[in-house]
Amino acid sequence: MRLCIQKKTGTPAARLKEQVHYMTKKSRHRKIMSLQKEISKENLQQKLGSTYEAILESTSFDDKYYIGRTYMDVPEEDGVIFIKKEKEIPLGTFVKCKIINVREYDLIGEII
């Protein structure tokens, strides 16, 4: 998520005389994102043990995981499923995977 804390010319907020200090905006943003990270992880933990069909889109930089998405995931908005790479499967293939762990914004799965 990109931090937008500058006054945008032409917006009503840009015309306000009293502006919130840049460092205050930055501090508030950090606090909100920290809270959001916790909320996201709590929500994802509810998916532990669930099974999803995911399309394999790419592999991780270390080639240990496939990076997949389910029908519910929107690119650039939602997280991904890191699926343990135990054998070679062509990208673009749909696989069933079980969620075995979570990160702040992403799921960790294994092919079943």
PyMOL CGO cylinders between C-alpha atoms (Angstrom):
from pymol import cmd
from pymol.cgo import CYLINDER

trace = [
    CYLINDER, 0.00, 0.00, 0.00, 1.38, 3.36, -0.99, 0.3, 1, 1, 1, 1, 1, 1,
    CYLINDER, 1.38, 3.36, -0.99, 1.51, 6.18, 1.55, 0.3, 1, 1, 1, 1, 1, 1,
    CYLINDER, 1.51, 6.18, 1.55, -0.28, 9.27, 0.27, 0.3, 1, 1, 1, 1, 1, 1,
    CYLINDER, -0.28, 9.27, 0.27, 0.38, 12.00, 2.79, 0.3, 1, 1, 1, 1, 1, 1,
    CYLINDER, 0.38, 12.00, 2.79, 1.07, 14.99, 0.57, 0.3, 1, 1, 1, 1, 1, 1,
    CYLINDER, 1.07, 14.99, 0.57, -1.51, 17.63, -0.23, 0.3, 1, 1, 1, 1, 1, 1,
    CYLINDER, -1.51, 17.63, -0.23, -3.04, 16.93, -3.60, 0.3, 1, 1, 1, 1, 1, 1,
    CYLINDER, -3.04, 16.93, -3.60, -3.52, 20.10, -5.61, 0.3, 1, 1, 1, 1, 1, 1,
    CYLINDER, -3.52, 20.10, -5.61, -7.15, 20.69, -6.51, 0.3, 1, 1, 1, 1, 1, 1,
    CYLINDER, -7.15, 20.69, -6.51, -8.62, 18.61, -3.68, 0.3, 1, 1, 1, 1, 1, 1,
    CYLINDER, -8.62, 18.61, -3.68, -10.70, 20.18, -0.90, 0.3, 1, 1, 1, 1, 1, 1,
    CYLINDER, -10.70, 20.18, -0.90, -8.11, 19.08, 1.67, 0.3, 1, 1, 1, 1, 1, 1,
    CYLINDER, -8.11, 19.08, 1.67, -5.37, 20.98, -0.18, 0.3, 1, 1, 1, 1, 1, 1,
    CYLINDER, -5.37, 20.98, -0.18, -7.29, 24.21, 0.37, 0.3, 1, 1, 1, 1, 1, 1,
    CYLINDER, -7.29, 24.21, 0.37, -7.52, 23.83, 4.14, 0.3, 1, 1, 1, 1, 1, 1,
    CYLINDER, -7.52, 23.83, 4.14, -5.45, 26.39, 6.01, 0.3, 1, 1, 1, 1, 1, 1,
    CYLINDER, -5.45, 26.39, 6.01, -4.45, 24.14, 8.87, 0.3, 1, 1, 1, 1, 1, 1,
    CYLINDER, -4.45, 24.14, 8.87, -2.68, 21.02, 7.65, 0.3, 1, 1, 1, 1, 1, 1,
    CYLINDER, -2.68, 21.02, 7.65, -1.72, 17.98, 9.72, 0.3, 1, 1, 1, 1, 1, 1,
    CYLINDER, -1.72, 17.98, 9.72, 2.06, 17.85, 10.06, 0.3, 1, 1, 1, 1, 1, 1,
    CYLINDER, 2.06, 17.85, 10.06, 3.78, 15.39, 7.71, 0.3, 1, 1, 1, 1, 1, 1,
    CYLINDER, 3.78, 15.39, 7.71, 5.33, 13.41, 10.61, 0.3, 1, 1, 1, 1, 1, 1,
    CYLINDER, 5.33, 13.41, 10.61, 1.91, 13.11, 12.28, 0.3, 1, 1, 1, 1, 1, 1,
    CYLINDER, 1.91, 13.11, 12.28, 0.46, 11.71, 9.06, 0.3, 1, 1, 1, 1, 1, 1,
    CYLINDER, 0.46, 11.71, 9.06, 3.36, 9.28, 8.78, 0.3, 1, 1, 1, 1, 1, 1,
    CYLINDER, 3.36, 9.28, 8.78, 2.97, 8.13, 12.40, 0.3, 1, 1, 1, 1, 1, 1,
    CYLINDER, 2.97, 8.13, 12.40, -0.78, 7.60, 11.96, 0.3, 1, 1, 1, 1, 1, 1,
    CYLINDER, -0.78, 7.60, 11.96, -0.18, 5.62, 8.79, 0.3, 1, 1, 1, 1, 1, 1,
    CYLINDER, -0.18, 5.62, 8.79, 2.32, 3.32, 10.58, 0.3, 1, 1, 1, 1, 1, 1,
    CYLINDER, 2.32, 3.32, 10.58, -0.14, 2.69, 13.42, 0.3, 1, 1, 1, 1, 1, 1,
    CYLINDER, -0.14, 2.69, 13.42, -3.00, 1.91, 11.05, 0.3, 1, 1, 1, 1, 1, 1,
    CYLINDER, -3.00, 1.91, 11.05, -0.88, -0.44, 8.94, 0.3, 1, 1, 1, 1, 1, 1,
    CYLINDER, -0.88, -0.44, 8.94, 0.38, -2.24, 12.05, 0.3, 1, 1, 1, 1, 1, 1,
    CYLINDER, 0.38, -2.24, 12.05, -3.21, -2.79, 13.19, 0.3, 1, 1, 1, 1, 1, 1,
    CYLINDER, -3.21, -2.79, 13.19, -4.24, -3.85, 9.67, 0.3, 1, 1, 1, 1, 1, 1,
    CYLINDER, -4.24, -3.85, 9.67, -1.45, -6.44, 9.60, 0.3, 1, 1, 1, 1, 1, 1,
    CYLINDER, -1.45, -6.44, 9.60, -2.80, -8.01, 12.81, 0.3, 1, 1, 1, 1, 1, 1,
    CYLINDER, -2.80, -8.01, 12.81, -6.38, -8.00, 11.52, 0.3, 1, 1, 1, 1, 1, 1,
    CYLINDER, -6.38, -8.00, 11.52, -5.34, -9.59, 8.24, 0.3, 1, 1, 1, 1, 1, 1,
    CYLINDER, -5.34, -9.59, 8.24, -3.39, -12.36, 9.97, 0.3, 1, 1, 1, 1, 1, 1,
    CYLINDER, -3.39, -12.36, 9.97, -6.32, -13.10, 12.32, 0.3, 1, 1, 1, 1, 1, 1,
    CYLINDER, -6.32, -13.10, 12.32, -8.68, -13.35, 9.33, 0.3, 1, 1, 1, 1, 1, 1,
    CYLINDER, -8.68, -13.35, 9.33, -6.31, -15.62, 7.43, 0.3, 1, 1, 1, 1, 1, 1,
    CYLINDER, -6.31, -15.62, 7.43, -5.86, -17.93, 10.44, 0.3, 1, 1, 1, 1, 1, 1,
    CYLINDER, -5.86, -17.93, 10.44, -9.53, -18.86, 10.05, 0.3, 1, 1, 1, 1, 1, 1,
    CYLINDER, -9.53, -18.86, 10.05, -8.55, -20.51, 6.74, 0.3, 1, 1, 1, 1, 1, 1,
    CYLINDER, -8.55, -20.51, 6.74, -6.06, -22.92, 8.35, 0.3, 1, 1, 1, 1, 1, 1,
    CYLINDER, -6.06, -22.92, 8.35, -6.93, -26.48, 7.32, 0.3, 1, 1, 1, 1, 1, 1,
    CYLINDER, -6.93, -26.48, 7.32, -9.17, -25.33, 4.46, 0.3, 1, 1, 1, 1, 1, 1,
    CYLINDER, -9.17, -25.33, 4.46, -8.78, -26.67, 0.94, 0.3, 1, 1, 1, 1, 1, 1,
    CYLINDER, -8.78, -26.67, 0.94, -8.82, -24.42, -2.12, 0.3, 1, 1, 1, 1, 1, 1,
    CYLINDER, -8.82, -24.42, -2.12, -8.34, -24.78, -5.83, 0.3, 1, 1, 1, 1, 1, 1,
    CYLINDER, -8.34, -24.78, -5.83, -5.58, -22.43, -6.93, 0.3, 1, 1, 1, 1, 1, 1,
    CYLINDER, -5.58, -22.43, -6.93, -3.99, -21.55, -10.24, 0.3, 1, 1, 1, 1, 1, 1,
    CYLINDER, -3.99, -21.55, -10.24, -0.20, -21.63, -10.26, 0.3, 1, 1, 1, 1, 1, 1,
    CYLINDER, -0.20, -21.63, -10.26, 0.95, -18.23, -11.55, 0.3, 1, 1, 1, 1, 1, 1,
    CYLINDER, 0.95, -18.23, -11.55, 4.69, -18.21, -10.86, 0.3, 1, 1, 1, 1, 1, 1,
    CYLINDER, 4.69, -18.21, -10.86, 7.38, -19.47, -8.50, 0.3, 1, 1, 1, 1, 1, 1,
    CYLINDER, 7.38, -19.47, -8.50, 9.15, -17.84, -5.58, 0.3, 1, 1, 1, 1, 1, 1,
    CYLINDER, 9.15, -17.84, -5.58, 12.59, -16.31, -6.12, 0.3, 1, 1, 1, 1, 1, 1,
    CYLINDER, 12.59, -16.31, -6.12, 14.20, -19.34, -4.43, 0.3, 1, 1, 1, 1, 1, 1,
    CYLINDER, 14.20, -19.34, -4.43, 12.05, -21.78, -6.47, 0.3, 1, 1, 1, 1, 1, 1,
    CYLINDER, 12.05, -21.78, -6.47, 10.79, -23.53, -3.29, 0.3, 1, 1, 1, 1, 1, 1,
    CYLINDER, 10.79, -23.53, -3.29, 7.16, -22.41, -3.70, 0.3, 1, 1, 1, 1, 1, 1,
    CYLINDER, 7.16, -22.41, -3.70, 4.61, -21.95, -6.41, 0.3, 1, 1, 1, 1, 1, 1,
    CYLINDER, 4.61, -21.95, -6.41, 2.71, -18.71, -6.12, 0.3, 1, 1, 1, 1, 1, 1,
    CYLINDER, 2.71, -18.71, -6.12, -0.98, -19.28, -6.63, 0.3, 1, 1, 1, 1, 1, 1,
    CYLINDER, -0.98, -19.28, -6.63, -4.34, -17.56, -6.43, 0.3, 1, 1, 1, 1, 1, 1,
    CYLINDER, -4.34, -17.56, -6.43, -7.88, -18.76, -5.87, 0.3, 1, 1, 1, 1, 1, 1,
    CYLINDER, -7.88, -18.76, -5.87, -11.02, -17.49, -7.59, 0.3, 1, 1, 1, 1, 1, 1,
    CYLINDER, -11.02, -17.49, -7.59, -11.43, -15.13, -4.59, 0.3, 1, 1, 1, 1, 1, 1,
    CYLINDER, -11.43, -15.13, -4.59, -8.08, -13.35, -5.01, 0.3, 1, 1, 1, 1, 1, 1,
    CYLINDER, -8.08, -13.35, -5.01, -7.69, -10.09, -6.89, 0.3, 1, 1, 1, 1, 1, 1,
    CYLINDER, -7.69, -10.09, -6.89, -4.20, -9.29, -8.20, 0.3, 1, 1, 1, 1, 1, 1,
    CYLINDER, -4.20, -9.29, -8.20, -2.63, -6.20, -6.54, 0.3, 1, 1, 1, 1, 1, 1,
    CYLINDER, -2.63, -6.20, -6.54, -5.31, -6.30, -3.83, 0.3, 1, 1, 1, 1, 1, 1,
    CYLINDER, -5.31, -6.30, -3.83, -5.26, -9.70, -2.15, 0.3, 1, 1, 1, 1, 1, 1,
    CYLINDER, -5.26, -9.70, -2.15, -2.47, -11.89, -0.93, 0.3, 1, 1, 1, 1, 1, 1,
    CYLINDER, -2.47, -11.89, -0.93, -1.36, -15.11, -2.56, 0.3, 1, 1, 1, 1, 1, 1,
    CYLINDER, -1.36, -15.11, -2.56, -0.94, -18.73, -1.60, 0.3, 1, 1, 1, 1, 1, 1,
    CYLINDER, -0.94, -18.73, -1.60, 2.64, -19.92, -1.37, 0.3, 1, 1, 1, 1, 1, 1,
    CYLINDER, 2.64, -19.92, -1.37, 2.36, -23.61, -2.24, 0.3, 1, 1, 1, 1, 1, 1,
    CYLINDER, 2.36, -23.61, -2.24, 5.24, -25.92, -1.38, 0.3, 1, 1, 1, 1, 1, 1,
    CYLINDER, 5.24, -25.92, -1.38, 6.91, -27.04, -4.59, 0.3, 1, 1, 1, 1, 1, 1,
    CYLINDER, 6.91, -27.04, -4.59, 7.38, -30.78, -4.25, 0.3, 1, 1, 1, 1, 1, 1,
    CYLINDER, 7.38, -30.78, -4.25, 7.35, -31.62, -7.97, 0.3, 1, 1, 1, 1, 1, 1,
    CYLINDER, 7.35, -31.62, -7.97, 7.36, -29.80, -11.29, 0.3, 1, 1, 1, 1, 1, 1,
    CYLINDER, 7.36, -29.80, -11.29, 3.90, -28.68, -12.41, 0.3, 1, 1, 1, 1, 1, 1,
    CYLINDER, 3.90, -28.68, -12.41, 3.37, -26.36, -15.39, 0.3, 1, 1, 1, 1, 1, 1,
    CYLINDER, 3.37, -26.36, -15.39, 2.38, -22.79, -14.54, 0.3, 1, 1, 1, 1, 1, 1,
    CYLINDER, 2.38, -22.79, -14.54, -1.26, -22.12, -15.36, 0.3, 1, 1, 1, 1, 1, 1,
    CYLINDER, -1.26, -22.12, -15.36, -2.32, -25.45, -13.88, 0.3, 1, 1, 1, 1, 1, 1,
    CYLINDER, -2.32, -25.45, -13.88, -5.09, -25.60, -11.27, 0.3, 1, 1, 1, 1, 1, 1,
    CYLINDER, -5.09, -25.60, -11.27, -4.25, -27.60, -8.14, 0.3, 1, 1, 1, 1, 1, 1,
    CYLINDER, -4.25, -27.60, -8.14, -6.05, -28.41, -4.90, 0.3, 1, 1, 1, 1, 1, 1,
    CYLINDER, -6.05, -28.41, -4.90, -4.10, -27.23, -1.89, 0.3, 1, 1, 1, 1, 1, 1,
    CYLINDER, -4.10, -27.23, -1.89, -4.56, -27.32, 1.86, 0.3, 1, 1, 1, 1, 1, 1,
    CYLINDER, -4.56, -27.32, 1.86, -3.71, -24.23, 3.94, 0.3, 1, 1, 1, 1, 1, 1,
    CYLINDER, -3.71, -24.23, 3.94, -1.09, -25.17, 6.53, 0.3, 1, 1, 1, 1, 1, 1,
    CYLINDER, -1.09, -25.17, 6.53, 0.18, -21.78, 7.70, 0.3, 1, 1, 1, 1, 1, 1,
    CYLINDER, 0.18, -21.78, 7.70, -0.34, -18.02, 7.31, 0.3, 1, 1, 1, 1, 1, 1,
    CYLINDER, -0.34, -18.02, 7.31, 1.73, -14.87, 7.03, 0.3, 1, 1, 1, 1, 1, 1,
    CYLINDER, 1.73, -14.87, 7.03, 0.43, -11.36, 7.61, 0.3, 1, 1, 1, 1, 1, 1,
    CYLINDER, 0.43, -11.36, 7.61, -1.17, -11.11, 4.17, 0.3, 1, 1, 1, 1, 1, 1,
    CYLINDER, -1.17, -11.11, 4.17, -0.54, -14.48, 2.50, 0.3, 1, 1, 1, 1, 1, 1,
    CYLINDER, -0.54, -14.48, 2.50, -1.35, -18.16, 2.94, 0.3, 1, 1, 1, 1, 1, 1,
    CYLINDER, -1.35, -18.16, 2.94, 1.02, -21.13, 2.92, 0.3, 1, 1, 1, 1, 1, 1,
    CYLINDER, 1.02, -21.13, 2.92, -0.30, -24.33, 1.39, 0.3, 1, 1, 1, 1, 1, 1,
    CYLINDER, -0.30, -24.33, 1.39, 0.60, -27.78, 0.20, 0.3, 1, 1, 1, 1, 1, 1,
    CYLINDER, 0.60, -27.78, 0.20, -0.76, -29.70, -2.76, 0.3, 1, 1, 1, 1, 1, 1,
    CYLINDER, -0.76, -29.70, -2.76, -3.15, -32.51, -1.86, 0.3, 1, 1, 1, 1, 1, 1,
]
cmd.load_cgo(trace, "trace")
